[in-house]
Amino acid sequence: MNILVIEDERLAVEKLLQVLRKVRPTAQVIGVADSIAAAVAWLTANPGKPDLILMDIELADGQSFAIFDQVAVESPIIFVTSYDEYALKAFKVNSIDYLLKPIQQDDLKLALEKFDRTQAIFKDNGRQQADIQKLIQELQKGTDATAYRKRFLVKHLQKLMPIEVANISYFFYEDRVTFFRTPDGVNYIVDYPVDEIETMLDPNMFFRINRGMLVAIHSIHQINPYFGNRLEIKLKPQYDKEVIVSREKVSNFKVWLGK
């Protein structure tokens, strides 16, 4: 099996290759592209060559869906990403599965087994569409609200305290540590990276506005236009730095606010 990896974070590539070697040691990674431009160039120079593409969605120069507007992509795709809000869109572009970071060995193993089973399906468009609908249904079952985290156990003043998620205003990454802040302005250290926390929370209540911050809808006090087609938001309790919604997040952020 020849695999193309499209991912802009070096550590994420290394982690993905490490897990891939464990679950499919015979697989050959024949290329790594770290941007939309690099992916388009690679696919143009190697049409139809990869048997499978492992693709992140948020790349340094935009969303990887832009690749499909510039070059014909015939290979099946497993999306590997931190952002679950793109799941249904992903299934419209050759996707056979959608994995959330951090990638778990069992999840990748199952996705590759699904790839093995669906090779014939990708040769038959009618059957492909049926399989996509099945995958969408499976994904929707997996987003049952009862599975979301309800509280975090944190250490504070030499004591362990359970803090309800409903009482958290926002999560932020600072000085290589992840914190959350409660409405009374107190910060607590949480022993999970932002990528992992995002998968634990109800997406109707929390939104990841950039790489380092997740905000609760009840914490948003004011929204202002910001240069570069971005948004600045004021939070309650106040955060001591500018809080910017990244350009690629603005559209989905507005949709989220209107739910």
Phi, psi and omega per residue, in radians:
M1 nan 2.159 3.097
N2 -1.705 2.229 -3.024
I3 -2.153 2.359 2.975
L4 -1.824 2.291 3.102
V5 -1.866 2.235 3.080
I6 -2.060 1.825 -3.019
E7 -2.778 2.357 -3.058
D8 -1.721 -0.118 -3.127
E9 -1.797 2.099 -3.065
R10 -1.027 -0.761 -3.119
L11 -1.152 -0.614 3.106
A12 -1.160 -0.670 3.082
V13 -1.090 -0.801 -3.124
E14 -1.084 -0.753 3.123
K15 -1.106 -0.765 -3.137
L16 -1.090 -0.767 3.136
L17 -1.141 -0.636 3.110
Q18 -1.093 -0.810 3.131
V19 -1.179 -0.686 3.142
L20 -1.070 -0.733 3.127
R21 -1.066 -0.548 -3.123
K22 -1.326 -0.712 -3.030
V23 -1.600 -0.412 -3.135
R24 -2.550 1.278 -3.048
P25 -1.088 -0.341 -3.130
T26 -1.477 -0.161 -3.114
A27 -1.201 2.527 3.122
Q28 -2.023 2.100 3.051
V29 -1.484 1.930 -3.018
I30 -1.705 -0.043 3.105
G31 -3.028 2.657 3.048
V32 -2.337 2.153 3.108
A33 -2.038 2.354 -3.044
D34 -1.886 0.235 -3.140
S35 -2.813 2.958 3.061
I36 -1.066 -0.821 -3.104
A37 -1.059 -0.765 -3.129
A38 -1.167 -0.656 3.133
A39 -1.164 -0.763 3.117
V40 -1.077 -0.743 3.131
A41 -1.097 -0.750 -3.124
W42 -1.148 -0.815 -3.100
L43 -1.179 -0.569 3.088
T44 -1.175 -0.684 -3.131
A45 -1.381 -0.345 -3.091
N46 -2.298 1.094 -3.052
P47 -1.088 2.225 3.053
G48 1.214 0.164 -3.027
K49 -1.328 -0.803 -3.102
P50 -1.242 2.449 3.030
D51 -1.292 -0.489 -3.056
L52 -2.656 2.553 3.049
I53 -2.077 2.273 2.987
L54 -1.773 2.006 -2.910
M55 -2.262 2.193 2.957
D56 -1.340 2.743 -3.142
I57 -1.645 -0.829 -3.121
E58 -1.549 1.853 3.099
L59 -1.877 2.937 -3.055
A60 -1.043 -0.569 -3.105
D61 -1.868 0.370 3.065
G62 2.296 -2.984 3.133
Q63 -1.434 2.436 -3.060
S64 -1.153 -0.227 3.076
F65 -1.049 -0.423 3.121
A66 -1.114 -0.388 3.121
I67 -1.041 -0.675 -3.051
F68 -1.247 -0.311 3.084
D69 -1.424 -0.249 -3.020
Q70 -1.964 -0.351 -3.095
V71 -2.651 2.572 3.099
A72 -1.296 2.179 3.135
V73 -1.960 1.921 -3.087
E74 -1.729 -0.243 -3.091
S75 -1.400 2.544 3.011
P76 -1.163 2.740 -2.994
I77 -2.301 2.431 2.898
I78 -1.968 2.010 3.112
F79 -1.393 2.359 3.135
V80 -2.183 1.912 -2.936
T81 -2.674 2.906 3.070
S82 -1.654 -0.094 -2.920
Y83 -2.069 1.893 -3.077
D84 -1.439 -0.115 -3.093
E85 -1.271 -0.166 -3.116
Y86 -1.716 0.142 -2.975
A87 -1.005 -0.871 -3.074
L88 -1.163 -0.641 3.091
K89 -1.117 -0.651 -3.112
A90 -1.087 -0.620 -3.081
F91 -1.270 -0.111 3.112
K92 -1.556 -0.116 -3.061
V93 -2.231 1.171 3.016
N94 1.180 0.206 -3.060
S95 -1.348 2.399 3.034
I96 -1.909 -0.236 3.065
D97 -2.876 2.940 -3.011
Y98 -2.527 1.882 -3.056
L99 -1.915 2.395 3.110
L100 -1.659 2.439 3.050
K101 -1.273 2.659 -0.088
P102 -1.265 2.400 -3.048
I103 -1.182 2.266 3.086
Q104 -1.706 2.505 -3.075
Q105 -1.005 -0.786 -3.109
D106 -1.130 -0.647 -3.138
D107 -1.130 -0.777 3.132
L108 -1.166 -0.672 3.115
K109 -1.052 -0.786 3.132
L110 -1.154 -0.658 3.128
A111 -1.131 -0.707 3.113
L112 -1.198 -0.622 3.064
E113 -1.147 -0.636 3.072
K114 -1.137 -0.695 3.065
F115 -1.013 -0.783 3.128
D116 -1.024 -0.742 -3.078
R117 -1.256 -0.472 -3.010
T118 -1.726 0.165 -3.137
Q119 -1.040 -0.733 3.126
A120 -1.199 -0.562 -3.116
I121 -1.133 -0.642 -3.114
F122 -1.216 -0.157 3.072
K123 -1.648 -0.088 -3.094
D124 -2.285 1.858 -3.009
N125 -1.060 -0.689 -3.126
G126 -1.097 -0.793 3.119
R127 -1.211 -0.554 3.113
Q128 -1.072 -0.787 -3.118
Q129 -1.091 -0.657 3.109
A130 -1.120 -0.713 3.140
D131 -1.162 -0.673 3.109
I132 -1.072 -0.769 3.134
Q133 -1.088 -0.641 3.107
K134 -1.131 -0.729 3.125
L135 -1.128 -0.693 3.105
I136 -1.082 -0.750 3.120
Q137 -1.085 -0.713 3.124
E138 -1.114 -0.714 3.141
L139 -1.120 -0.749 -3.127
Q140 -1.143 -0.619 3.069
K141 -1.102 -0.603 -3.088
G142 -1.326 -0.108 -3.122
T143 -1.863 0.502 3.061
D144 -1.025 2.263 -3.073
A145 -1.044 -0.435 -3.118
T146 -1.164 -0.249 -3.109
A147 -1.528 -0.126 -3.074
Y148 -1.360 2.638 -3.117
R149 -1.088 2.381 -3.131
K150 -1.848 -0.388 3.137
R151 -2.778 2.805 3.046
F152 -2.126 2.425 3.066
L153 -1.662 2.088 -3.061
V154 -2.223 2.782 3.081
K155 -1.726 2.273 -3.125
H156 -2.607 2.168 -3.138
L157 0.939 0.799 3.092
Q158 1.176 0.269 3.115
K159 -2.195 2.708 3.020
L160 -1.648 2.304 -3.106
M161 -2.304 2.321 2.984
P162 -1.505 2.215 3.113
I163 -1.990 2.162 3.130
E164 -1.177 2.428 3.112
V165 -1.033 -0.580 3.126
A166 -1.092 -0.329 -3.134
N167 -1.784 0.310 3.112
I168 -1.877 2.259 -3.116
S169 -1.518 -0.748 3.108
Y170 -2.910 2.752 3.050
F171 -1.894 2.527 3.092
F172 -2.624 2.652 -3.123
Y173 -1.885 2.159 -3.067
E174 -2.607 2.313 3.121
D175 0.930 0.723 3.092
R176 1.144 0.375 3.114
V177 -2.290 2.483 3.066
T178 -1.709 2.289 3.124
F179 -2.154 2.834 2.775
F180 -2.250 2.705 -3.123
R181 -2.092 2.378 3.139
T182 -1.679 2.907 -3.075
P183 -1.002 -0.401 3.111
D184 -1.470 0.092 3.064
G185 1.490 0.181 -3.124
V186 -1.579 2.359 3.094
N187 -1.696 2.458 3.074
Y188 -2.241 2.433 3.064
I189 -1.412 2.364 3.121
V190 -2.133 2.387 -2.989
D191 -1.554 0.795 3.076
Y192 -2.459 2.567 3.012
P193 -1.276 2.792 -3.118
V194 -1.024 -0.685 3.127
D195 -0.963 -0.771 -3.085
E196 -1.308 -0.673 3.116
I197 -1.035 -0.695 -3.119
E198 -0.982 -0.650 -3.129
T199 -1.295 -0.267 -3.091
M200 -1.554 -0.293 -2.953
L201 -1.806 2.643 3.076
D202 -1.163 2.035 -3.099
P203 -1.152 -0.224 3.035
N204 -1.331 -0.372 -3.083
M205 -1.818 -0.519 -3.102
F206 -2.203 2.528 3.124
F207 -2.340 2.383 3.092
R208 -1.538 1.859 -3.028
I209 -1.456 -0.369 3.078
N210 -2.791 -3.016 -3.048
R211 -1.116 -0.488 -2.988
G212 -1.989 0.135 -3.057
M213 -2.534 2.354 3.009
L214 -2.062 2.258 -3.096
V215 -2.081 2.532 3.039
A216 -1.488 2.548 -3.071
I217 -1.094 -0.538 -3.120
H218 -1.324 -0.152 -3.124
S219 -1.591 -0.139 -3.056
I220 -1.453 2.051 -3.076
H221 -1.736 -0.643 -3.066
Q222 -2.741 2.577 3.126
I223 -2.228 2.238 -3.112
N224 -2.203 2.547 3.014
P225 -1.081 2.614 -3.119
Y226 -2.464 2.608 -3.044
F227 -1.058 2.730 -3.121
G228 1.360 0.447 -3.140
N229 1.039 0.545 3.091
R230 -1.882 3.114 3.103
L231 -2.215 2.546 2.991
E232 -1.903 2.349 3.109
I233 -2.117 2.532 3.037
K234 -1.759 2.296 -3.060
L235 -1.902 2.752 2.972
K236 -2.230 2.146 -0.031
P237 -1.159 2.797 -3.050
Q238 -1.120 2.473 3.020
Y239 -1.749 2.480 -2.962
D240 -1.444 0.101 3.062
K241 -2.272 2.951 3.058
E242 -1.099 2.408 3.100
V243 -1.937 1.906 -3.002
I244 -2.033 2.285 2.999
V245 -1.449 2.078 -3.087
S246 -1.092 2.663 -3.023
R247 -0.960 -0.756 -3.104
E248 -1.243 -0.210 -3.128
K249 -1.705 -0.251 -2.964
V250 -1.018 -0.828 -3.082
S251 -1.060 -0.849 3.138
N252 -1.197 -0.546 3.093
F253 -1.096 -0.749 3.124
K254 -1.121 -0.714 3.095
V255 -1.088 -0.776 -3.140
W256 -1.041 -0.748 -3.135
L257 -1.120 -0.502 -3.087
G258 -1.543 -0.008 -3.119
K259 -1.180 nan nan
